[in-house]
Amino acid sequence: MFVIVVYDFNEKRVAKALKICRKYLHWVQNSVFEGEISQANYVKLKAELSRLIDPEEDSVVFYIFRTKRYSKREEMGLKKGGDENIL
C-alpha cells in the first residue's frame, strides 16, 4: 500500500516522531512522510506512534492508498525531503 503520513507533535516529541517515521517511509517535508509500506510495517508504524503520542497535544493523519498508481504528485519550490533509502 502507499501511505502519506502528516503529523503535528509537541516540540518535546517531534524528534522521536521523525525518527520513527524515517524507519518506514521517505521524508518529504517537515512532518510529512510518504512511501510504499507493507501491512505489517504499517501496523508497526502505527503502534510506535501510538506509544509516543499525547492525544491532548499531538495529531497524526494517515492517507492510505491501495497503490501509488492512481495518485499524482506535483512539487513546487524547495525540495525538503530526500529520496534516500529506507532501512
Kinemage of the C-alpha trace (Angstrom):
@kinemage 1
@onewidth
@group {chain A} dominant
@subgroup {mainchain}
@vectorlist {calphas} color= white
{ca met a 1} P 0.000 0.000 0.000
{ca phe a 2} L 1.036 3.631 -0.439
{ca val a 3} L 0.801 5.874 2.632
{ca ile a 4} L 1.174 9.578 3.330
{ca val a 5} L 1.667 10.484 6.996
{ca val a 6} L 1.255 14.012 8.310
{ca tyr a 7} L 1.880 14.743 11.978
{ca asp a 8} L 1.969 17.579 14.466
{ca phe a 9} L 3.788 16.644 17.669
{ca asn a 10} L 4.760 18.783 20.627
{ca glu a 11} L 8.325 20.055 20.431
{ca lys a 12} L 9.388 17.560 23.120
{ca arg a 13} L 8.329 14.572 20.995
{ca val a 14} L 8.765 15.753 17.401
{ca ala a 15} L 12.329 14.401 17.022
{ca lys a 16} L 11.195 10.951 18.171
{ca ala a 17} L 8.275 11.022 15.708
{ca leu a 18} L 10.681 11.935 12.910
{ca lys a 19} L 12.959 9.032 13.819
{ca ile a 20} L 10.061 6.551 13.894
{ca cys a 21} L 8.634 7.633 10.544
{ca arg a 22} L 12.041 7.615 8.848
{ca lys a 23} L 12.356 3.891 9.620
{ca tyr a 24} L 9.372 3.135 7.392
{ca leu a 25} L 8.798 5.987 4.902
{ca his a 26} L 10.534 8.720 2.888
{ca trp a 27} L 10.736 12.161 4.454
{ca val a 28} L 9.075 14.626 2.074
{ca gln a 29} L 8.761 17.816 4.075
{ca asn a 30} L 8.605 18.966 7.685
{ca ser a 31} L 6.272 16.485 9.409
{ca val a 32} L 5.282 14.783 6.120
{ca phe a 33} L 6.294 11.292 5.001
{ca glu a 34} L 5.231 9.045 2.142
{ca gly a 35} L 6.026 5.702 0.583
{ca glu a 36} L 5.133 2.116 -0.104
{ca ile a 37} L 4.718 0.099 3.073
{ca ser a 38} L 3.632 -3.440 3.860
{ca gln a 39} L 0.601 -4.052 6.034
{ca ala a 40} L 2.858 -5.474 8.766
{ca asn a 41} L 5.132 -2.415 8.777
{ca tyr a 42} L 2.113 -0.113 8.722
{ca val a 43} L 0.858 -1.790 11.896
{ca lys a 44} L 4.321 -1.386 13.475
{ca leu a 45} L 4.486 2.285 12.477
{ca lys a 46} L 1.085 2.998 13.987
{ca ala a 47} L 1.969 1.110 17.171
{ca glu a 48} L 5.213 3.052 17.653
{ca leu a 49} L 3.492 6.389 17.064
{ca ser a 50} L 0.616 5.461 19.374
{ca arg a 51} L 3.100 4.842 22.200
{ca leu a 52} L 4.611 8.295 21.604
{ca ile a 53} L 1.522 10.427 21.007
{ca asp a 54} L -0.143 12.572 23.636
{ca pro a 55} L -3.761 12.756 22.397
{ca glu a 56} L -4.217 16.068 24.206
{ca glu a 57} L -1.381 17.775 22.288
{ca asp a 58} L -0.423 15.761 19.184
{ca ser a 59} L -2.061 14.555 15.993
{ca val a 60} L -1.247 12.145 13.178
{ca val a 61} L -3.118 11.764 9.886
{ca phe a 62} L -2.679 8.711 7.621
{ca tyr a 63} L -3.706 8.878 3.962
{ca ile a 64} L -3.851 5.312 2.668
{ca phe a 65} L -3.955 4.270 -0.977
{ca arg a 66} L -4.025 0.749 -2.331
{ca thr a 67} L -1.330 1.687 -4.795
{ca lys a 68} L 0.616 4.729 -5.947
{ca arg a 69} L -0.536 4.000 -9.484
{ca tyr a 70} L -3.653 6.164 -9.298
{ca ser a 71} L -2.085 9.070 -7.452
{ca lys a 72} L -0.318 12.104 -8.845
{ca arg a 73} L 2.326 14.173 -7.093
{ca glu a 74} L 3.476 17.636 -8.047
{ca glu a 75} L 6.136 19.725 -6.326
{ca met a 76} L 6.776 23.455 -6.235
{ca gly a 77} L 9.624 25.298 -4.586
{ca leu a 78} L 12.323 23.975 -2.320
{ca lys a 79} L 12.585 20.217 -2.064
{ca lys a 80} L 12.954 19.485 1.663
{ca gly a 81} L 12.918 15.711 1.811
{ca gly a 82} L 15.246 13.176 0.369
{ca asp a 83} L 14.784 10.096 -1.733
{ca glu a 84} L 17.216 8.207 0.472
{ca asn a 85} L 16.760 4.524 1.010
{ca ile a 86} L 14.739 3.304 3.937
{ca leu a 87} L 16.302 0.799 6.309
